[in-house]
């Protein structure tokens, strides 16, 4: 195919060159004959006539050959347009559809005769606001083209995503028509969305506790580090509350680990429903939880902690009935390292356990 088009291009160049050389040789030959008195005036006239006949023969020969080449070229071009695996649409300046190829029919489900003469908005999905189209056509008017994605509608009403290139066709420096070349990328978009969802799911799994579906220790560590850095800049008080289920080993030994897991899930739900959206609740490990109380003083935090403790105490847990929790509370101080801050909360929790459980202690 490439060799054929190369031959056609060379043919048009050689045709002009051949006719020019033919004319030049005849002229030299005639001048030589006349100059050397080798031919009479009548003979020269006959030579000129013969030249004209020969020249016209070759002109007509090349014209006929060119016509056949043009016909073949148009046939090849039409075949390419019809069979290229992309939708092609030609519209007039006012958006009337003048030509579509076979792949247009495959993508849109419209037959050629159903869209010829129709306005291009027959494909509009209603997905884009009017400003989107205004911006699109402004770009084409100013730059002569548009490359991007558009959501359109097929004949059966199905919405599909297409990647499209729209080019303005100019005649005498004025736009006369538009050519749109597009492909259906709906399947590609679905795959990308699935990959995005999988990525988000994996990210969530990496930061969520598998049992209680609250933050895990790793995610909480990141949030705590951020909160400490924020304190250095804004000096906003915050506190750390450690929460531990009292006599949890007894629950496991009496009812089994499945029931113990259920208690942890229920406890997570009770606390999650009774804290602010600005607070961060996470499972620290085993039956131990941690709550970061943002923008809160020690006095305010103790009041919140006792409220949560009582809500747990009076909640009726499935199977086990009532349980209690012990809590250790500490307010952040810029002199603390993160490890020291956590250690102080843990010490306060130990104190609550030592002093009888079901209580809040401060370090």
C-alpha positions in Angstrom: 0.0 0.0 0.0 2.8 2.4 0.9 4.7 1.6 -2.4 1.5 2.3 -4.4 1.0 5.8 -2.9 4.8 6.5 -3.4 4.4 5.6 -7.1 1.4 7.9 -7.4 3.2 10.8 -5.9 6.2 10.3 -8.1 4.0 9.9 -11.2 2.6 13.3 -10.9 6.1 14.8 -10.6 7.5 12.8 -13.5 4.6 13.7 -15.8 5.4 17.4 -15.7 9.1 16.7 -16.1 8.6 14.4 -19.1 6.4 16.8 -21.0 8.9 19.6 -20.3 11.8 17.5 -21.5 9.9 16.4 -24.6 9.2 20.0 -25.5 12.8 21.0 -24.9 14.2 18.2 -27.1 11.8 19.0 -30.0 12.7 22.7 -29.8 16.5 21.9 -29.9 16.0 19.4 -32.8 14.0 22.0 -34.8 16.5 24.8 -34.2 19.4 22.5 -35.2 17.6 21.6 -38.4 16.7 25.1 -39.4 20.1 26.6 -38.4 22.0 24.1 -40.6 19.6 24.4 -43.5 18.8 20.8 -43.2 15.1 21.3 -43.6 12.8 23.6 -45.6 10.2 25.9 -44.2 7.5 23.3 -45.2 9.5 20.6 -43.5 9.8 22.6 -40.4 6.1 23.2 -40.4 5.5 19.5 -40.7 7.9 18.8 -37.8 6.0 21.3 -35.6 2.7 19.7 -36.5 4.1 16.3 -35.8 5.4 17.6 -32.4 2.0 19.0 -31.5 0.3 15.7 -32.4 2.9 13.8 -30.3 2.6 16.3 -27.4 -1.2 16.1 -27.4 -1.0 12.3 -27.5 1.2 12.2 -24.4 -1.0 14.9 -22.7 -4.1 12.8 -23.3 -2.3 9.6 -22.3 -1.2 11.1 -19.0 -4.7 12.6 -18.4 -6.3 9.2 -18.9 -3.7 7.5 -16.7 -4.2 10.2 -14.1 -7.9 9.8 -14.1 -7.5 6.0 -13.5 -5.1 6.7 -10.7 -7.4 9.3 -9.2 -10.3 6.9 -9.4 -8.2 4.1 -7.8 -6.9 6.5 -5.1 -10.4 7.6 -4.2 -11.5 4.0 -4.0 -8.6 3.2 -1.6 -9.4 6.3 0.5 -13.1 5.4 0.7 -12.2 1.8 1.7 -9.9 3.2 4.4 -12.6 5.6 5.7 -15.2 2.9 5.8 -13.1 0.3 7.5 -10.8 2.2 9.8 -11.7 1.1 13.4 -12.8 4.6 14.5 -16.0 6.5 14.0 -15.8 9.2 11.4 -18.4 12.0 10.9 -18.4 14.9 8.6 -20.7 17.8 9.4 -21.5 21.1 7.7 -20.7 24.4 9.3 -24.1 24.5 11.0 -23.7 21.0 12.4 -25.7 19.0 9.9 -24.4 15.5 9.4 -23.2 14.9 5.8 -21.1 11.7 6.1 -20.5 8.8 8.5 -18.6 5.6 8.1 -19.4 2.0 9.0 -17.7 2.2 12.4 -19.9 5.2 13.3 -22.9 2.9 12.8 -21.2 0.2 15.0 -20.5 2.6 17.9 -23.7 4.6 17.8 -26.1 1.9 16.6 -27.6 4.5 14.1 -27.8 3.5 10.5 -26.2 5.9 8.0 -29.6 6.9 6.5 -31.0 7.7 10.0 -28.4 10.4 10.7 -27.6 12.0 7.3 -29.2 15.4 7.3 -29.8 15.3 11.1 -28.1 17.8 13.5 -25.2 16.4 15.4 -27.0 17.0 18.7 -28.9 13.8 18.0 -26.0 12.1 19.9 -26.2 14.4 22.9 -26.5 12.5 26.2 -27.5 15.4 28.5 -24.5 14.5 30.7 -22.6 17.8 29.9 -23.8 21.3 30.9 -24.3 23.9 28.1 -21.1 25.6 29.2 -19.1 22.5 28.3 -20.2 22.7 24.6 -19.7 26.4 24.5 -16.1 26.0 25.7 -15.6 23.1 23.2 -16.8 25.1 20.2 -15.0 28.3 21.2 -11.8 26.2 21.2 -12.5 24.9 17.7 -13.3 28.4 16.4 -10.1 29.9 17.8 -7.7 27.0 17.4 -9.2 24.9 14.7 -9.4 21.6 16.7 -10.6 19.9 19.9 -9.2 16.7 21.5 -10.9 15.3 24.5 -13.6 13.1 25.9 -17.4 13.5 25.5 -20.2 11.5 26.9 -22.8 10.7 24.2 -25.9 8.6 23.8 -26.5 5.7 21.4 -29.7 5.0 19.5 -30.9 2.6 22.2 -30.4 5.2 24.9 -27.2 3.7 26.3 -24.7 6.3 27.5 -21.1 5.8 26.3 -17.8 7.6 26.7 -15.9 8.6 23.6 -12.4 10.0 22.9 -12.8 12.4 20.0 -10.8 14.7 17.8 -12.8 17.4 16.0 -11.0 19.4 13.3 -12.3 22.4 11.4 -12.0 22.3 7.6 -11.2 25.7 6.1 -12.0 27.1 2.6 -10.6 30.5 1.8 -9.8 31.1 5.4 -13.3 30.4 6.5 -14.6 27.2 8.3 -16.8 25.2 5.9 -17.2 22.0 7.7 -16.0 19.8 10.6 -14.5 16.3 10.8 -14.9 14.3 14.0 -12.9 11.1 14.5 -13.8 9.2 17.7 -13.7 5.8 19.5 -15.8 4.3 22.2 -13.7 4.1 25.4 -16.5 3.0 27.7 -14.9 -0.4 28.4 -11.6 1.3 29.1 -13.3 3.7 31.5 -14.9 0.8 33.3 -11.6 -1.0 33.7 -10.0 2.2 35.0 -12.9 2.7 37.5 -12.5 -0.9 38.7 -8.8 -0.4 39.2 -9.5 2.9 41.0 -12.0 1.1 43.3 -9.6 -1.7 43.9 -6.9 0.8 44.8 -9.2 2.6 47.2 -10.3 -0.7 48.7 -6.7 -1.8 49.3 -5.9 1.6 50.7 -8.9 1.3 53.1 -7.9 -2.2 54.1 -4.4 -0.9 54.9 -5.7 1.7 57.3 -8.8 0.0 58.7 -9.1 -2.7 61.4 -10.4 -5.9 59.8 -12.7 -6.7 62.7 -14.3 -3.5 63.9 -14.0 -1.5 60.6 -12.5 1.5 62.4 -9.0 2.9 62.0 -6.1 0.6 62.8 -3.0 1.5 64.8 -0.9 2.3 61.7 -3.4 4.9 60.5 -3.9 6.3 64.0 -0.1 6.8 64.3 -0.2 8.9 61.1 -3.0 11.1 62.4 -1.4 11.5 65.8 1.8 12.6 64.2 -0.1 15.2 62.1 -2.0 16.4 65.1 1.3 17.0 67.0 2.8 19.0 64.1 -0.4 21.0 63.9 -0.1 21.8 67.6 3.3 23.4 66.9 1.7 25.8 64.5 -1.7 26.5 65.8 -1.4 25.6 69.5 -4.7 23.8 69.5 -5.2 21.6 72.6 -5.9 18.0 72.2 -6.0 14.9 74.4 -5.4 11.2 74.1 -7.7 8.6 75.7 -6.8 5.0 76.0 -9.8 2.6 76.5 -9.6 -1.0 77.6 -12.3 -3.6 78.2 -12.4 -4.8 81.8 -12.1 -8.5 82.3 -12.0 -9.2 78.6 -10.1 -12.5 79.2 -13.0 -13.7 81.3 -15.4 -13.0 78.4 -13.3 -15.0 76.0 -12.9 -17.9 78.5 -16.6 -18.0 79.4 -18.3 -17.4 76.0 -15.5 -18.0 73.4 -13.5 -15.8 71.1 -16.3 -15.4 68.6 -18.4 -13.7 71.3 -15.4 -11.7 72.4 -15.0 -10.4 68.9 -18.7 -9.5 68.8 -18.2 -7.5 72.0 -15.3 -5.5 70.4 -17.5 -4.8 67.3 -20.4 -3.7 69.4 -18.2 -1.5 71.7 -16.7 0.1 68.6 -20.1 1.0 67.3 -21.3 2.4 70.7 -18.3 4.7 70.9 -18.2 5.7 67.2 -21.9 6.8 67.5 -21.2 9.0 70.5 -18.1 11.0 69.5 -17.6 14.1 67.3 -16.7 13.9 63.6 -13.5 15.8 64.4 -12.3 13.0 66.8 -10.3 10.0 65.7 -11.2 6.5 67.1 -9.0 3.5 66.4 -8.3 0.0 67.6 -4.9 0.0 69.3 -4.7 -3.8 69.6 -6.6 -6.7 71.2 -9.3 -5.3 73.5 -7.6 -1.9 73.7 -8.8 1.2 71.8 -7.6 4.8 71.5 -9.5 8.1 71.0 -7.9 11.4 69.9 -10.0 14.3 71.1 -9.1 17.3 69.0 -9.4 21.0 70.0 -10.2 19.8 73.5 -8.8 20.7 77.0 -8.1 18.1 79.7 -11.2 19.2 81.6 -13.4 18.9 78.6 -11.9 15.6 77.6 -12.5 14.1 81.0 -16.1 15.0 80.8 -16.4 13.4 77.4 -14.6 10.3 78.6 -16.9 9.8 81.6 -19.9 10.2 79.4 -18.6 7.5 77.0 -17.7 5.2 80.0 -21.3 5.4 81.3 -22.8 4.8 77.8 -20.7 1.6 77.6 -21.6 0.6 81.2 -25.4 0.8 80.6 -25.4 -0.6 77.0 -26.9 -4.1 76.8 -24.3 -6.2 74.8 -25.6 -9.2 73.0 -24.9 -12.5 74.8 -22.7 -11.0 77.6 -25.1 -8.3 78.8 -23.2 -5.4 80.5 -19.5 -4.7 80.5 -17.3 -1.9 81.7 -14.2 -0.1 80.4 -11.2 1.6 82.0 -9.8 4.8 80.5 -6.5 6.6 80.7 -6.4 10.3 79.7 -3.5 12.7 79.0 -3.3 16.2 77.4 -0.6 16.9 74.8 2.3 19.1 75.9 4.9 20.3 73.4 7.6 19.0 75.6 6.4 15.4 75.0 7.7 13.2 72.2 5.0 11.1 70.6 6.3 8.0 72.4 6.2 9.8 75.7 2.7 11.1 75.0 1.5 7.5 74.3 3.3 6.2 77.4 1.6 8.7 79.7 -1.9 7.7 78.3 -0.9 4.0 78.9 0.2 4.8 82.4 -3.1 6.5 83.1 -5.0 3.5 81.9 -2.9 1.2 84.1 -3.8 3.5 87.0 -7.5 3.1 86.2 -7.2 -0.6 86.2 -5.2 -0.6 89.4 -7.8 1.7 91.2 -10.7 -0.6 90.6 -11.6 -0.4 86.8 -14.6 1.3 85.2 -13.1 4.7 85.7 -11.1 7.5 84.0 -7.7 8.4 85.3 -5.4 11.2 84.2 -1.6 11.2 84.1 
